[in-house]
Amino acid sequence: MANLTVRNVPDDVHRALRAQAKAHGRSAEAEVRQILGDALIPSNRLHLGDALAALGRQLDLSDEDVDALESAHDLTPQSSPG
């Protein structure tokens, strides 16, 4: 995990951060991690594996169907044009 140092945080922002952290039962550092995570990584983001599994269920694909798709897949490297 990376470390992050934030300098020159205004006193009123620091006080508000500590108050919010206390209200959530966390340290100020844990509160900052939560705030950053909430702001930068949306909870409704698409997880590709979950989406593919849901699609397979929706299409009612069997293991045999997946095997057939894999065996038909051309693994030959694509040549560059020209």
Backbone hydrogen bonds, N-H to C=O, Kabsch-Sander energy under -0.5 kcal/mol:
donor,donor_aa,acceptor,acceptor_aa,energy
7,R,5,T,-0.5
14,H,10,P,-2.4
15,R,11,D,-2.6
16,A,12,D,-2.2
17,L,13,V,-2.5
18,R,14,H,-2.6
19,A,15,R,-2.4
20,Q,16,A,-2.6
21,A,17,L,-2.8
22,K,18,R,-2.4
23,A,19,A,-2.2
24,H,20,Q,-1.6
25,G,21,A,-0.5
25,G,22,K,-1.1
26,R,21,A,-3.0
31,E,27,S,-2.3
32,V,28,A,-2.3
33,R,29,E,-2.1
34,Q,30,A,-2.2
35,I,31,E,-2.8
36,L,32,V,-2.8
37,G,33,R,-2.5
38,D,34,Q,-2.8
39,A,35,I,-2.1
40,L,36,L,-2.2
41,I,37,G,-2.4
45,R,42,P,-1.3
48,L,46,L,-0.7
51,A,47,H,-2.5
52,L,48,L,-2.8
53,A,49,G,-2.3
54,A,50,D,-2.4
55,L,51,A,-2.2
56,G,52,L,-2.4
57,R,53,A,-2.1
58,Q,54,A,-2.7
59,L,55,L,-2.5
60,D,57,R,-0.7
61,L,56,G,-2.6
66,V,62,S,-2.0
67,D,63,D,-2.5
68,A,64,E,-2.3
69,L,65,D,-2.3
70,E,66,V,-2.5
71,S,67,D,-2.3
72,A,68,A,-1.5
73,H,69,L,-0.7
73,H,70,E,-0.6
75,L,73,H,-0.7
